[in-house]
Amino acid sequence: MANRRVEKGVKRGPRFEIEVDGENLVAYQGETVAAVLLAAGKRTFRRTAKRHEPRGMYCGIGLCHECLMVINGVPNTKACQTLATPGCRVETQKWRRNGPNTSPRKQV
């Protein structure tokens, strides 16, 4: 996927990779997980519990809960507030409350 980062006039920290849903993405020191995803063209961070609708970054400052992801095995982590680190493992969160990719309600 194309790199959507601003390149001209920007000095970046060291480059490394993080794993997102099994895919390696380029990240730079100081970027949040949300910034890495957006730069790679990824817009879906989680899915709603009831209708499985996609959700992505909304406020970008940690006030909403639209960017919740499973980051390094910890569910309900705000991607816009979490710095990417070398070797970081990120998963799209399919449900919101009860843990990584588990439903808070009984599935029909």
JOLINVEN-V352189 format. One record per pair of residues at least 4 apart in sequence whose ideal C-beta (glycine too) atoms are under 7 Angstrom apart, sorted by the first residue. I is the first residue (numbers start at 0). J is the second residue. D is the distance in whole Angstrom. If there is no record, write none. Layout:
BEGIN
I&J&D / I&J&D
END
This chain:
BEGIN
0&39&5 / 0&40&4 / 1&40&6 / 2&38&6 / 3&37&7 / 3&38&5 / 3&40&6 / 4&38&5 / 5&9&5 / 11&27&4 / 12&27&5 / 12&28&3 / 12&29&5 / 13&28&5 / 14&25&6 / 14&27&6 / 15&26&6 / 15&85&4 / 16&23&5 / 16&24&7 / 16&25&6 / 16&26&7 / 17&24&6 / 17&26&5 / 17&35&6 / 17&83&5 / 17&87&4 / 17&89&6 / 18&23&6 / 18&88&5 / 18&89&7 / 19&24&5 / 19&36&7 / 19&41&7 / 19&89&5 / 20&90&6 / 20&91&6 / 24&35&6 / 24&39&5 / 26&30&5 / 26&35&4 / 26&83&4 / 30&34&4 / 30&35&5 / 30&83&5 / 31&78&7 / 31&79&6 / 31&80&7 / 31&81&6 / 31&82&6 / 31&83&7 / 32&36&6 / 32&68&7 / 32&70&6 / 32&78&4 / 32&81&5 / 32&83&5 / 32&87&7 / 32&89&6 / 33&37&6 / 33&56&5 / 33&59&7 / 33&66&5 / 33&78&4 / 33&79&4 / 34&38&6 / 35&39&6 / 35&83&5 / 36&41&4 / 36&44&7 / 36&78&7 / 37&41&7 / 37&56&7 / 42&55&4 / 43&53&4 / 43&55&6 / 43&91&6 / 44&54&6 / 44&55&5 / 44&56&7 / 44&66&5 / 44&67&7 / 44&68&5 / 44&78&6 / 44&91&7 / 45&54&5 / 45&67&5 / 45&68&6 / 45&91&6 / 45&92&4 / 45&95&7 / 46&51&5 / 46&52&7 / 46&53&6 / 46&54&7 / 46&93&5 / 47&51&6 / 47&52&5 / 47&54&6 / 48&94&5 / 48&95&5 / 48&102&6 / 48&103&6 / 48&104&7 / 54&65&5 / 55&65&6 / 55&66&7 / 56&65&7 / 56&66&5 / 56&79&6 / 57&63&5 / 57&65&4 / 58&62&5 / 58&63&5 / 59&79&5 / 60&79&7 / 61&77&5 / 61&79&6 / 61&80&4 / 66&77&6 / 66&78&4 / 66&79&5 / 67&75&5 / 67&76&7 / 67&77&6 / 67&92&5 / 67&95&6 / 68&76&6 / 68&78&5 / 68&89&6 / 68&90&7 / 68&91&7 / 68&92&5 / 69&73&7 / 69&74&5 / 69&76&7 / 69&90&4 / 69&92&5 / 69&99&4 / 69&100&7 / 70&76&4 / 70&78&7 / 70&81&6 / 70&87&7 / 70&89&5 / 71&87&6 / 71&88&6 / 74&92&6 / 74&98&5 / 74&99&4 / 76&81&6 / 77&81&6 / 83&87&5 / 90&99&7 / 90&100&7 / 92&99&7 / 92&100&7 / 93&100&5 / 94&100&6 / 94&101&6 / 94&102&5 / 94&103&6 / 96&103&5 / 97&101&5 / 97&103&5 / 102&106&5
END
